[in-house]
Amino acid sequence: MEMADITIHMEPVISERGRAQLQSTLHNLGEDDQINIVMEAADAHQADQITNILKDAGFDYQPRGSHDGRLYHIIARRKVK
């Protein structure tokens, strides 16, 4: 089976609709799939809303800033059982 690599953009703001879309997407991801959540670096202080959703859904994640400092990425995969 091939791994899926999905990207969700939470720009320009992290909205309720965006969080709901993330939860729905996480529910449908397979064990080997990866998701990249992108937000503006200025909104990185709101990343805990996203990381809490990831934790609750059983995902490990790694935050990263972009090279130009404009974007903030959270790369997540389902935790290994």
C-alpha positions in Angstrom: 0.0 0.0 0.0 1.3 3.5 -0.9 1.6 6.2 1.8 -0.5 9.3 1.4 1.0 12.7 2.1 -1.7 15.3 2.8 -1.4 19.0 3.4 -3.9 21.2 5.1 -3.5 25.0 5.1 -4.8 26.9 8.2 -4.2 30.3 6.7 -4.9 33.1 7.3 -6.5 32.1 10.6 -7.1 28.9 12.5 -10.9 28.6 12.3 -13.5 26.2 13.7 -14.1 25.0 10.2 -10.4 24.3 9.7 -10.2 22.4 13.0 -13.2 20.3 12.0 -11.7 19.6 8.6 -8.5 18.5 10.3 -10.4 16.1 12.6 -12.2 14.6 9.7 -9.0 14.1 7.7 -7.2 12.5 10.6 -10.0 10.0 11.0 -9.5 8.9 7.5 -5.7 8.6 7.5 -4.1 5.2 7.3 -1.3 4.0 9.5 1.4 4.9 7.0 -0.1 8.3 6.0 1.4 11.6 6.9 -0.2 15.0 7.2 1.4 18.4 7.0 -0.5 21.3 8.6 0.6 24.7 7.5 -0.1 28.0 9.2 1.3 31.5 9.2 4.3 31.8 11.6 2.5 34.7 13.3 -0.2 32.2 14.3 2.3 29.7 15.7 1.2 30.7 19.2 -2.2 29.0 18.4 -0.6 25.7 17.4 -1.7 24.1 20.7 -5.2 24.0 19.3 -3.9 21.8 16.5 -1.5 19.7 18.6 -4.3 18.9 21.0 -6.4 17.6 18.2 -3.4 15.5 17.0 -2.7 14.1 20.5 -6.4 13.2 21.0 -6.5 11.4 17.6 -3.3 9.4 18.5 -0.8 11.2 16.3 2.9 12.1 16.9 4.0 15.4 15.4 7.0 17.5 14.7 6.7 21.3 14.4 9.0 23.1 12.0 9.4 26.7 10.8 9.9 27.5 7.1 13.3 28.7 5.8 12.0 32.2 5.2 10.2 32.4 8.6 6.8 33.1 7.1 5.2 29.7 7.7 4.9 27.2 10.5 4.5 23.5 9.7 3.3 20.6 11.9 4.1 17.2 10.3 2.2 14.4 11.9 1.9 10.6 11.6 -0.3 8.1 13.5 1.5 6.7 16.6 3.0 3.3 16.2 1.2 0.7 18.2 
